Amino acid sequence: MPLHARDDRDGRRQLHLNAFLMDAGHHEASWRLPTAPPRAAFDLQHWIELARLAESAKFDSLFLADGPALGGTGEFRPPGQLEPLTLLTALSQATSRIGLIATVSSTYNEPYNLARRLASVDHVSGGRAGWNIVTSAGTAEAANFGLDTRPSHADRYARADEFLQVAKALWDSWEAEAVVADKAAGRYADPARLHRLDHRGRHFAVAGPLNVERPPQGYPLLVQAGSSEDGKDFAARHAEAIFTAHRTYERAADFYRDIKARVRAAGRNPDGVIVLPGIVPYIGATEAEARALAEELDELRVPAYGLRQLAAVFETEPDDLRLDEPLPDPILARPKLEGAQSRADLFIELAVREKLTVRQLISRIGGGRGHFELVGTPDQIADAITAWFEGGAADGFNIMAPSLPSGLAAFVEQVLPILRDKGLFREEYEGTTLREHYGLPVPANQFHRATEDTA
Ligand SMILES: Cc1cc2nc3c(=O)[nH]c(=O)nc-3n(C[C@H](O)[C@H](O)[C@H](O)COP(=O)(O)O)c2cc1C
């Protein structure tokens, strides 16, 4: 199978689409829409409906974000959700083909337990699991794990690097060929194919082997979502798919070229790493109708919420930000941050480029936290997607509907047919696993080679 290049029958490169699901929608005020289910986050039927909608549209995958802490105070937006691997397991039984990706923190988990949880999701889903590896940029998480302060940006990525090395070795430690199940001889497995790691590193000491058979995909699909220097270097070593946020084609194309070059420099095939920027589509039969939808949501925002979110990213207090003034100089001076570096950069660039006040800035990021917001007709949305895809800025997209389920349904019914007419998106699933949807091979087992050589 050629790496990644998802081609149609005529060898035409095709889009990868991931449905980024978030309770009532990505717009921070979506839960206030008259039609919105305000308690969607804990309603399994709501999630099953969304998963089945995305699968019916032949999306490569769906994605659940996460952070091991309450998201904000809960006053102005639903702050919690179901634990994502638990929810993915339930969704795996309500679907049969769509890939199932969830965020799990590498800072607030241990490799052995997480490796077996992800391996188990891959087994129960028939090879459809994906892991979005995040280092958890917030301060709230640290307080839930006995830490007075959040580990530094560099330390979080260093830990994540070792975490991945250990997790991959654990998934490889139980070779698929280990089980012989010889009832006559009473021999279940070949111990020579169950490998101890005896890993001792700066962050972890893990004996192994894992107590779960090698996942059907070898490893769950490895996704990453940090765009800082550390983030990009980590992605170049480990990521198979990259989630990223950019407001302009130019920024997205720069990132695309940069990350592919880093992957090549890390000795990997750039075609084996799929870049998926996020887009937030506001769709209307006319541009005016689409704008009206965006304005309806914008009017439902509570500025105090946006102000708090912005202050958190800039690691400052909401009181330090004046709504009707530009961002203060200390922030424009871009101090080194220990949290979400690339997101802070994106917000500053947007505010400076468009000369925005704080009030205008929080309105501009209220719909998708800085991702590319598209307001227009289905043709205009499809054209913008085509331009980024064919212009070397993306291998596909994270579809972030501002409201759910209505926004995703509109994209599926109105935009996908246009992309299919252009031959840019699949009509049917060819494969059954997440890796097959993304055109990625099952990784070789680092121990298997050794066992063969000694056999
Ligand atoms: C599409 C997308 C999804 C993300 N999902 C999560 C998430 O579920 N949990 C989380 O803590 N961070 C999430 N992030 C944030 C990243 O993990 C990271 O903190 C942020 O991109 C800043 O990374 P940097 O410091 O390397 O620039 C997401 C980012 C993107 C672009």
PDBQT file of the ligand as one rigid body, heavy atoms in Angstrom, charges set to zero:
ROOT
HETATM    1  C1  LIG A 501      -7.342  20.232  16.735  1.00  0.00    +0.000 C 
HETATM    2  C2  LIG A 501      -6.688  20.360  18.082  1.00  0.00    +0.000 A 
HETATM    3  C3  LIG A 501      -7.170  19.594  19.120  1.00  0.00    +0.000 A 
HETATM    4  C4  LIG A 501      -6.616  19.713  20.396  1.00  0.00    +0.000 A 
HETATM    5  N1  LIG A 501      -7.115  18.953  21.398  1.00  0.00    +0.000 NA
HETATM    6  C5  LIG A 501      -6.618  19.092  22.638  1.00  0.00    +0.000 A 
HETATM    7  C6  LIG A 501      -7.161  18.329  23.691  1.00  0.00    +0.000 A 
HETATM    8  O1  LIG A 501      -8.060  17.517  23.503  1.00  0.00    +0.000 OA
HETATM    9  N2  LIG A 501      -6.654  18.509  24.936  1.00  0.00    +0.000 N 
HETATM   10  C7  LIG A 501      -5.624  19.411  25.186  1.00  0.00    +0.000 A 
HETATM   11  O2  LIG A 501      -5.192  19.526  26.346  1.00  0.00    +0.000 OA
HETATM   12  N3  LIG A 501      -5.068  20.142  24.183  1.00  0.00    +0.000 NA
HETATM   13  C8  LIG A 501      -5.564  20.012  22.936  1.00  0.00    +0.000 A 
HETATM   14  N4  LIG A 501      -5.036  20.755  21.919  1.00  0.00    +0.000 N 
HETATM   15  C9  LIG A 501      -3.980  21.740  22.259  1.00  0.00    +0.000 C 
HETATM   16  C10 LIG A 501      -2.613  21.160  22.003  1.00  0.00    +0.000 C 
HETATM   17  O3  LIG A 501      -2.439  19.981  22.672  1.00  0.00    +0.000 OA
HETATM   18  C11 LIG A 501      -1.524  22.118  22.441  1.00  0.00    +0.000 C 
HETATM   19  O4  LIG A 501      -1.614  22.396  23.784  1.00  0.00    +0.000 OA
HETATM   20  C12 LIG A 501      -1.593  23.395  21.743  1.00  0.00    +0.000 C 
HETATM   21  O5  LIG A 501      -1.750  23.143  20.376  1.00  0.00    +0.000 OA
HETATM   22  C13 LIG A 501      -0.342  24.183  21.984  1.00  0.00    +0.000 C 
HETATM   23  O6  LIG A 501       0.741  23.398  21.729  1.00  0.00    +0.000 OA
HETATM   24  P1  LIG A 501       2.187  24.032  21.665  1.00  0.00    +0.000 P 
HETATM   25  O7  LIG A 501       2.498  24.556  23.032  1.00  0.00    +0.000 OA
HETATM   26  O8  LIG A 501       3.095  22.912  21.246  1.00  0.00    +0.000 OA
HETATM   27  O9  LIG A 501       2.132  25.110  20.667  1.00  0.00    +0.000 OA
HETATM   28  C14 LIG A 501      -5.556  20.639  20.631  1.00  0.00    +0.000 A 
HETATM   29  C15 LIG A 501      -5.045  21.401  19.579  1.00  0.00    +0.000 A 
HETATM   30  C16 LIG A 501      -5.596  21.266  18.302  1.00  0.00    +0.000 A 
HETATM   31  C17 LIG A 501      -5.026  22.077  17.187  1.00  0.00    +0.000 C 
ENDROOT
TORSDOF 0
